[in-house]
């Protein structure tokens, strides 16, 4: 029983999966933020071009 517990404590595969999940979440948040900012700027640019064409 003690060796099973020691093996469980030393197993880091679960921690690695959690770290990969956190990294993926961080990348997703950064991507969403960048796309939102880019979308807003593109909308402003297209509106300005449209106004000048009128």
N, C-alpha and C positions, 0 to 999 in steps of 0.2 A: 504494500500500500504506500509505503514511504517513497519507493522508487518511482511509482506512478505519479505521485504528487510532485516530486522533484523534476520529472520529465515534463510535466504540465507547466511548471513554473519556468523552465528553461526554453520552452517552445515559443518562438517569436513570430511565427507565421501569422497569427491573428493580429499582432501589432503592426506588422508590415502591411497587411490588407487595410487596416484602418488608416495608416499613413497614406497609402495610395488613394484611398477614398477622400481624405482631406485635401490632398494635392489636386485631385480631379475637381472637387468642389470649388477650390480657390481659383483654378483656371477657368471654370465655368462662370464664376462671378466676374472675373476680370474680362472675359469675352463679352458677357452681357453688357457690362458697363461701357466697354469700348464700342460695341455695336449701337448702343443707345445714343452715345455721344456723336458718333459718326452719322447716324440716321438723322439726328436733329440738325447737324451742320449741313447735311445734304439737302434736307427740306428747306432750310433757310436759303441755300444757294439757288435751288431751283425756283423758289418763290421770287428771289431777286431777279433772276434771268427772265422769268415770266413777266414780271412787272416792267422790265426794260423793253421787252418785245411788244408790249401793248402800246 
